[in-house]
Amino acid sequence: MIELAFILATLFFFMASALTSRPLYNLSQKHYSNRVTVHYGFKVSELHYSYDQMIYFISLPTTLPYIKNALKEDLVIEQDYSSYFFPVLKGIKISLKQNGENMYLAYLPIGNFRLPHLDKLQQEGTIDEQTYLKISTSKLLDPGTLHEVREEVYKQLQVGRY
């Protein structure tokens, strides 16, 4: 009986850890970013960023009718984490979901998500690479940023890069 209780408690612990680790990771990134940005006198929401390093899996502009005729609402953004336990955001995946099928269109790695103001602070030696990565992760997890990324991908699908 004790063994069964131990097994159930262990199973519960691992399930609870897996289900809460990503939200806690997101919360800790946001809290850290807010603390650092207040210290340096700017807000994460005010940071500008670049889409230049987004990787597209299709040629732009596309002539494929099912992509060209897609709606913005058909674009799905998924956060790509390294694992369930001790997660680290690797990037975001943008896919097109139509008729129950997912087609990956683009990927933005967190290391390529550049913020010019943070580039300047890092160049001056004010912040290090780890701080840069935590702040950019917080910015990329922001719902407003994700909405703007969706808008940019949709625009690129319709018009193209240049």
C-alpha positions as CSV (number, residue, x, y, z in Angstrom):
1,M,0.0,0.0,0.0
2,I,2.8,2.4,0.8
3,E,4.5,1.6,-2.5
4,L,1.3,2.5,-4.4
5,A,1.0,5.8,-2.5
6,F,4.6,6.6,-3.3
7,I,4.1,5.8,-7.0
8,L,1.0,7.9,-7.2
9,A,2.7,10.8,-5.4
10,T,5.6,10.6,-7.7
11,L,3.3,10.5,-10.8
12,F,1.4,13.4,-9.5
13,F,4.6,15.4,-8.9
14,F,5.8,14.8,-12.4
15,M,2.5,15.7,-14.0
16,A,2.2,18.8,-11.9
17,S,5.7,19.8,-12.8
18,A,5.1,19.2,-16.5
19,L,1.8,21.2,-16.5
20,T,3.1,24.2,-14.5
21,S,6.7,24.5,-15.7
22,R,6.0,26.5,-18.9
23,P,3.6,29.0,-17.3
24,L,6.1,29.5,-14.4
25,Y,8.9,29.9,-16.9
26,N,6.9,32.6,-18.8
27,L,6.1,34.4,-15.6
28,S,9.7,34.4,-14.4
29,Q,10.9,35.8,-17.7
30,K,8.3,38.5,-17.5
31,H,9.2,39.4,-13.9
32,Y,12.9,39.4,-14.6
33,S,12.5,41.6,-17.7
34,N,10.3,44.1,-15.9
35,R,12.8,44.4,-13.0
36,V,15.8,44.9,-15.4
37,T,14.0,47.3,-17.7
38,V,12.8,49.5,-14.8
39,H,16.4,49.7,-13.7
40,Y,17.5,50.9,-17.1
41,G,14.5,53.2,-17.6
42,F,12.5,51.6,-20.5
43,K,9.6,49.2,-20.9
44,V,9.5,45.9,-22.7
45,S,6.3,47.0,-24.5
46,E,8.1,50.0,-26.0
47,L,11.0,47.9,-27.5
48,H,11.1,47.7,-31.3
49,Y,12.2,44.6,-33.0
50,S,13.2,43.2,-36.4
51,Y,11.6,40.5,-38.5
52,D,14.7,40.2,-40.7
53,Q,15.8,36.8,-39.3
54,M,12.4,35.0,-39.7
55,I,12.9,31.8,-41.6
56,Y,10.2,31.1,-44.2
57,F,9.6,27.5,-45.4
58,I,8.0,28.6,-48.6
59,S,9.0,31.1,-51.3
60,L,7.7,34.6,-51.0
61,P,5.4,35.9,-52.4
62,T,3.6,32.6,-52.8
63,T,1.4,31.7,-55.7
64,L,-0.1,28.7,-54.0
65,P,-3.8,29.4,-53.9
66,Y,-4.6,27.7,-50.6
67,I,-1.9,29.9,-48.9
68,K,-2.7,33.1,-50.9
69,N,-6.4,32.8,-50.1
70,A,-5.8,32.1,-46.4
71,L,-7.2,34.4,-43.7
72,K,-5.2,35.9,-40.9
73,E,-7.3,33.8,-38.5
74,D,-6.0,30.6,-40.2
75,L,-2.4,31.5,-39.1
76,V,-1.5,29.7,-35.8
77,I,1.5,30.7,-33.6
78,E,3.0,28.0,-31.4
79,Q,5.7,28.5,-28.9
80,D,8.6,26.1,-29.4
81,Y,10.1,25.0,-26.0
82,S,13.1,22.8,-25.4
83,S,11.3,20.4,-23.0
84,Y,8.4,20.1,-20.6
85,F,10.8,20.1,-17.5
86,F,12.9,23.2,-17.2
87,P,11.7,24.7,-20.4
88,V,13.5,27.2,-22.5
89,L,11.9,29.1,-25.4
90,K,13.7,28.2,-28.6
91,G,11.4,30.2,-30.9
92,I,8.0,30.5,-32.4
93,K,6.4,28.5,-35.2
94,I,3.9,30.0,-37.5
95,S,1.6,27.5,-39.3
96,L,-1.4,27.6,-41.5
97,K,-4.3,25.6,-40.3
98,Q,-6.9,24.8,-42.9
99,N,-9.3,21.8,-43.1
100,G,-7.7,20.2,-40.0
101,E,-4.2,20.2,-41.5
102,N,-1.2,22.2,-40.3
103,M,1.4,23.5,-42.7
104,Y,4.4,25.2,-41.2
105,L,5.2,28.5,-42.9
106,A,7.7,30.3,-40.8
107,Y,9.9,30.0,-37.7
108,L,11.5,32.8,-35.6
109,P,14.3,31.5,-33.4
110,I,14.7,33.4,-30.1
111,G,18.4,33.9,-30.8
112,N,17.5,35.8,-34.0
113,F,14.8,37.9,-32.5
114,R,16.8,41.2,-32.4
115,L,15.8,44.3,-30.5
116,P,18.0,47.3,-31.5
117,H,17.8,49.0,-28.1
118,L,19.1,45.9,-26.4
119,D,21.8,45.5,-29.1
120,K,23.0,49.0,-28.2
121,L,23.0,48.2,-24.4
122,Q,24.8,45.0,-25.1
123,Q,27.4,46.7,-27.3
124,E,28.0,49.3,-24.5
125,G,28.5,46.4,-22.0
126,T,25.5,47.5,-19.9
127,I,23.7,44.1,-20.3
128,D,25.1,40.7,-21.0
129,E,23.9,38.0,-23.5
130,Q,21.8,36.2,-20.8
131,T,19.9,39.4,-19.9
132,Y,19.4,40.2,-23.6
133,L,17.9,36.7,-24.1
134,K,15.6,36.9,-21.1
135,I,14.2,40.3,-22.2
136,S,13.8,39.3,-25.8
137,T,12.0,36.1,-24.6
138,S,9.7,38.2,-22.6
139,K,9.0,40.4,-25.6
140,L,8.4,37.5,-27.8
141,L,5.9,35.9,-25.4
142,D,3.9,39.1,-25.2
143,P,0.4,38.7,-26.8
144,G,0.8,42.0,-28.6
145,T,4.1,40.9,-30.2
146,L,2.6,37.6,-31.3
147,H,-0.3,39.5,-32.9
148,E,2.2,41.7,-34.8
149,V,4.2,38.7,-35.9
150,R,1.0,37.1,-37.3
151,E,0.3,40.4,-39.1
152,E,3.8,40.4,-40.6
153,V,3.7,36.8,-41.8
154,Y,0.3,37.4,-43.4
155,K,1.6,40.5,-45.1
156,Q,4.7,38.6,-46.4
157,L,2.4,35.8,-47.7
158,Q,0.4,38.3,-49.6
159,V,3.0,40.8,-50.8
160,G,6.4,39.2,-50.4
161,R,9.6,40.3,-48.9
162,Y,10.6,43.0,-51.3
